[in-house]
Amino acid sequence: MKRFETIEKIPTWALCYIINGDPTGLSDEDIKMIDGFMQKWQVEIVSPISQDGNVSFSHYPAFGLPAEVEECKVIYHSENSQTL
């Protein structure tokens, strides 16, 4: 299966769950939203670009409502014609 790579603005509130599998502080709706994103794009890896935690605000994060985000490298497998 072909792998694709992109840089996406991932909400900071989702990173502990995506990277460590820790759902602490997330609602069932939040978890469902993250899981939907991960499954739709067949995401393999989400890795923050900056080791310093370079956080900014985005009106258009990869998923969810406007939020603080961190730019992350996302490696995925979906050949969906829509952009991430």
C-alpha positions in Angstrom: 0.0 0.0 0.0 1.3 3.4 -0.9 2.2 5.9 1.8 1.6 9.6 1.7 3.0 12.3 3.8 1.7 15.8 4.6 1.9 18.5 7.3 -1.3 19.1 9.1 -2.5 21.4 12.0 -3.5 18.9 14.7 -5.5 20.2 17.7 -3.3 20.1 20.8 -6.2 18.6 22.8 -6.0 15.5 20.7 -2.2 14.8 20.7 -2.0 12.8 23.9 -4.7 10.4 22.6 -3.2 10.2 19.1 0.4 9.7 20.2 0.1 7.9 23.5 -3.4 6.5 23.4 -4.3 8.5 26.5 -8.0 9.6 26.4 -7.8 11.5 29.8 -9.9 14.6 29.6 -11.5 13.8 26.3 -15.3 13.3 25.8 -16.7 10.3 23.9 -17.5 12.7 21.1 -13.8 13.9 21.0 -12.6 10.3 20.8 -15.1 9.5 18.1 -13.9 12.5 16.1 -10.2 11.6 16.4 -10.9 8.0 15.6 -12.9 9.0 12.5 -10.0 11.2 11.2 -7.5 8.4 11.9 -9.6 5.7 10.2 -10.8 7.8 7.2 -7.2 8.6 6.2 -5.7 5.4 7.4 -3.2 7.4 9.5 -0.1 5.5 10.5 2.0 8.2 12.2 1.4 11.7 13.6 4.6 13.4 14.7 4.9 17.0 15.9 7.4 18.9 13.8 8.7 21.1 16.6 10.2 19.5 19.7 9.5 22.8 21.5 5.8 22.5 21.3 5.2 25.3 18.8 1.5 26.0 19.3 -0.7 28.4 17.4 -4.4 29.1 16.8 -6.1 27.8 13.7 -9.6 28.5 12.4 -9.1 25.4 10.2 -7.5 22.5 12.1 -7.3 19.0 10.5 -10.5 18.1 12.3 -12.9 19.7 14.9 -13.6 23.3 15.7 -11.1 26.2 15.7 -8.5 25.5 18.3 -4.9 25.7 19.4 -2.9 23.4 17.0 0.5 22.1 16.5 1.9 21.4 13.0 2.6 17.7 12.7 3.9 15.4 10.0 1.1 12.9 9.2 1.9 9.7 7.3 -1.2 8.0 5.9 -2.4 5.4 3.3 -5.7 6.7 2.0 -5.8 7.7 -1.6 -9.0 9.8 -1.0 -9.3 12.5 -3.6 -10.1 15.1 -0.9 -7.3 16.9 0.9 -6.6 16.1 4.5 
